Amino acid sequence: MNNEWFDTEIDRRQSNSLKWDVSPDELPMWVADMDFRAAPAIRDAIFERAMHGVFGYATVTDAWYRAYGEWWGTRHGFPIPPEWLIFCTGVVPAISTTVRKLTTPAEKVVLQTPVYNIFFNSIENNGRRVLDCPLVYDEQAHSYDIDFEALENALSDPQTTLMILCNPHNPVGKIWDRETLAKIGDLCKKHHVTVISDEIHCDLVDPDCAYVPFATASEVCREISITCIAPSKAFNIAGLNTAAVVIPNEALRNRVNRALNTDEVAEPNAFAVEATVAALTQGGEWLDGLRQYIFENKRIASDFLDKELPLISLVPSRATYLLWLDCSALPGDTTAFAAFLREKTGLYLSAGAQYGGHGNRFLRMNVACPKKTLFDGLARLKRGVDLYLS
């Protein structure tokens, strides 16, 4: 897929898009969906299904199981047997249901902040407590690592029964290596903690990179893991409500399967299965083009910040299309700065405080957009900084 496909601008305002529910002069670069049309194979599959004209209750087909198994086997060295897979309407519903099933009220769930903000909702809205184990930030290298001593202290808390891992990590864009994942697994096993691994961004890595599924890091990781995956981020089909939960351990799988069905989030809509099969069986070339395009966008943004905005530092990342921008050299916190940017320039970014930890020093910026949009956003960011400091 060449750059022309991704360079084409589309009128998102006509799409009933959450991201583009803004005033005409605003540029939203906040929520994690893309400004690209889905791959042709997906659109064709949806069109063919729509033309059938009957939209009754749908089933999960054998083709859906094969598509996941073969995609993960070929792309990620993790061939998934059909019996390990459970359909779910989304990664967040899967996480929320699993939190309810595997923990009791007031028990603790470990998070590594800054992290995807909806994890907090999945825990706190169910009457459980977040146990924050912040990632360690190297301010000179602008990089993140895990404090394993602090992690073990969190896991050893008698009230800790669950950990939610973000792999690759949103918002910092970190791809965890096999050794790190195996060490997490060993500590969780030691302290009887189950791991939910959110791997929804796994296909959005730089062209020369690969991610390691948590369940493949070791035999221990496989037996204690619940992995949530979906084509929604990589193929820009989040609105179709399609995801999968992978659980190798049979006893654990039976418990989660029962919970997903009790919550009625284990049945597909009329388009979810066909879109997933098309993405995972015919979308590879399109995805490779997308990854290259996003990689170029990230490089453009990095060069721009180095030359034009030295007060904002980009945290180097190898995954996702989300930039994590260190704004600690600017006065105040980024909640106020993000509001100022939107008011004065129309640029709508995510304030980092919602991701916990030291997120109030950061902004998150989505660069999954045509280059023309990216240049517009970067120019607005520079103008906003100039105004903010004047």
N, C-alpha and C positions, 0 to 999 in steps of 0.2 A: 504494500500500500504506500503510494508516494505522498509527498508533503501536501500536494494540492487538496487531497481529501480533508486533511486536518486544518489547512489554511482557510478553508471555506467558512465564511461567517454565516450563521443561521440566526433567525429571529426567535430567540428564546422567549421573548415576551408573549408570543402566541401559543406557548406550550403548556401553560398552567404550571410553570416551574416555580418551586419554592425559592430557588436561588435567585430568580429574576423577578421576584415579587417586590420590586423597588421602584422608586420614582424614575422618570425618563432620563435624568442626567446622572444617575448613579451607575457605578460599575461594581457588581458583586463578584468578589474573588474570595469568598469565605467558605461556604458549605462544600462538602466533599462530593460533588458530582462534576461532570465534565461538560464543556461547551462543544462537544463533537457528536454528530449523529452516530448511532450504533452501527456496527459492521453490516454490510449489505446482506450477508447470510442471515443475520438475526431479523432484519427488517423483512426479508423475503419470507421467512418462516412465520412471522407474526401475520403478515398479509395473507398468506395461504390459510392459516388457521382462521383468520377473521372472515375470509370469503366462504368458509364452510357454513357459517351463519347460525350454528347451534352452540350455545355457550352454557351447557349444563355443568354438572359437577365433573371435575377432571380427576384423572388418576396419574400416579407416577409410573411411567413406563419403564420397560427393560432398557430402552435406549438411554434413558436418563442415568441409570446406574452405570451402564457401560461408558457413557461419555465422561462421567466423573472419574471412574477407575482408570481409563486410558489416558485422560489428560494429565492427571496427577502422576501416573506412572511414567509417561513420556517426558513431561516438563519438569517434574520435581522428584523423580526417583521414588515415588510413593504410590505404587499401584494399590488402589483401594478396593477390597472385595465388596461386592454388593451388600452383603449382610452387615457391614460396618456403617452403612449410610442410612440416614434418616432425612427425609425432606422436611424443610421448615420454611416459613414465609419470610424469614429474615434472620440475620445474625443477632440483632438486638433482641427480638423475641426469644430466640434460642437461649441467649445468655440470661435474660430475665427469668424465664421458666426454670432453667437449671439452677439458678441461685435459689429460687423458692423451693425446689425439690431437694437439693443437697445440703441446705443449711436450715437452721431454725432461727426465729426472731432473736435479734441482739447478738448473734454470732458474727464473727469478723471475716471479711474478705480482703485479701491483700491486693493492692494496686501499686504499680510503679509509676509515680508521677514525675513529670507531667504526662498525662495520658488522655486518651479519648474520653471526652466529658460524659458521654452517655453511660459509661460504666458506672459512674457515681449514681445515676438514676436507677439503674438496674439493681443496685445494692440497697440504696437508702429508701427507695419507694416500696421495697419489700420488707422494710423494718429491720434490715441487717446493717452492720456498721462497716465503714471503710477503714481498713488499717493501711495507712500510707507508708510505703517504703520507697522514698524518693530515689530516683536515679542520681548518680554522681555526675555533676557537670564540670568539665575542665574548661575554665574560662579562656585559657590561652589557646587551646586547640579547638575550642567550640565543639566538644564531643562528649558523649554520654557513655557511662559504664554502670555496672551493678555493684553495689556495696554488699558483698555476700554475707558479711558478718551481720549487717543490719537486716538483711533478708532472712537469715536463719533466726534471728531474734523475733521477727514478726511471725514466721511460720511456727515457731515453738510456743507461741501464746496458746494456752489451752482453749481459747475461744475461736481460734483460727481454724477453719475447716476447708477453705476454698481460696484459690488464687486465680485472678484473671490476668493472663499474659497477652500482650499485644505483639504479634510476630508476623511481619515486620511492624515496628513500633510507630504508632501515630500519636503525637505529631512530629517526633524527632527524626523519623525516617531511618531508623536503625535496623539493620538486618542482623539478628542474633546468630552467632556461629554455633556450630554443633557442640563444641566443648562447653560453651555457656549454657546452652539449653539442657545438656545432660547434667550439668551441675545443679541447675534449677530443679530438674526432675529428681535428683538424688536427695536434695534437701526436702522437697515436698513429700517424697516417699518416707523419709526418716520421720517426719512429723505428721504423717497421716493426712496430708492435704491434697485434695484433688485440683487439677489444673484445667481451667477453660482457656484454650488458646484461640484468640481471635486472629485468623489468618486471611482476612478479607482482602488485604492489600498485597497478597503474596505474588500476584502476577504483574504487579506494577513496580518492577525493579529495573535498575539501569541495564542497558543492553548486554554488558559484559558480566552481569552478576546473576547469582542464583540464591534463593532463600532455602533454609532448611526447615521442613515441617517439624514441629515439636515432637510429634509422635514417632519420628524416625531417628531422633537423636540418640535413643537408647531403648533397650527393652523396658526399663523402668518408666521412661516417658510414655511409651506406648500404652502401658497398663493403667496409668493414672490420668490419662488425658481425654478431654472432650474438645475436639477441634471444630471450629465453626468456619466454613468456607462458603464462597458464593462467587458467581461471575459478575455480580452487580457493579462493583467498583471498576474492574478492568474493562468491562464492555459497556459501561454507562447505561445499565438497565435496572437501577435501584427501584424504580417505580413499578417494576413487574413483580416484586415480592417473591423472590426465589433464592433459596440458600440450601445448604446441607450441613448436617452435623455428622461428624465422623467419630465413632467410638469403638475401638478395637476390643475393649474389655466387655465381655458379654453381660455380666451382671450389672455393670454400670450402664451399659447401653439399654438394657431392659427398663431400668429405673427412669432414665431420661426420656426414652420413647413413650413410656406411659404418661409422663408429665407433659410432653409436647402435645399428645393427643387429648389429654384432659383440658389443656388450655386452648385446644382447637386451633393450633398453629402448625399443623402437620399435613395440611391439605393444599394442593396447588390451585391457583386460579386457571382460567382457560388458556392463558398464554405462557405461564411460568415454565412449564416443562419444555415446550417447543423452543422457546427462546434460549434456554440453557443448553439444550442439545445442539442447536445451531451454533452457539458461541463456542462450545468446547470441541465440536467436531469440525467446524469450518472457519473458525475465527482466528486461527493461529497467525496467519500472515498479517492480518489486520492488526492484531495485538503487537506483533513485532514492530510494525510501522509506528504504532502509537508510542511504544516504549522509546523508540529512537527520537520521536518528535518531542516527547516530554523531557528526555535527556537534554536535547538541544535548548529547550525553554529554560531548564534549570541552569544551564551554562550561561545563557544570555542574562538571566537574572543575577547570577553570581558576578559576572563581569560588570554589569551595571552598578551593582552595589559597591564593588571595589573602587570603581572610578568616580561615581557620582554621590554615593551615600556612605562614606567611611564610618559614620556614626552607627550604622546598622550592620551587624555581622550575620552572615548566613551560616547556620549550622550545616556542615556538609552531610548529605544524606545519599543513600544508595537505593532508596525505595520510596514509593508514593509520589504523588504529584503535588505534595504540600510542602511549602517552604516554612521552616521554623526560624524566625528572624529575631535575633538578639538585639533588643532596643535599650539595653541597660545604660548606654551612654547618653540617652535622652533623659531630660528631667521628668519626674513623675512616673506613674505606672502606665501600662499600655491600655488599660481600660479607658482612661481619659484620652489618651492619644488616639485610639481607634475611633472614639466618638468624634474627636476633632477632625480626623481624616475624612470621615464620612460627611460631616457637616460642611467642611470647607472645600473638599475636592470631589466628593461623591464616591471615593474609593471605599469599598466595604470589605474590611478584613475581620478575621476572628481575633478578639482579644484573648491573650494567653491565660488570664487568670482562671478561666473556666476549666482548664486542664490540670489544675492543682499544682502542687510543688511551688517552684519559683516561676510559674507561668506568667505572673504579672509583669515580668520583664520582657515578654515576648509577644510577637504577633504571628499568626498563621496565615499564609497566603497560598491560594490555589492557582497553579499555573497550567492546568489542563485546559488550555484555550488556544485559539489561533494566535499567531505571533503578533498580529496587529493589536489584538486585545491585550496581550502581555505588555507590549511597548506602551500602550495607553496607561495601563495600571502602574507600571514603573514610573512613568512621568508624573502621574498623580501622586505617587508616594513621595517622590523628590519634592514636588511642589508643597505637599503637606508638611514635610519636615522643615522646609525653608520657612513656611508660615508659622509653624509651631515654635521655632527658635527666634523668630523676629520680635 
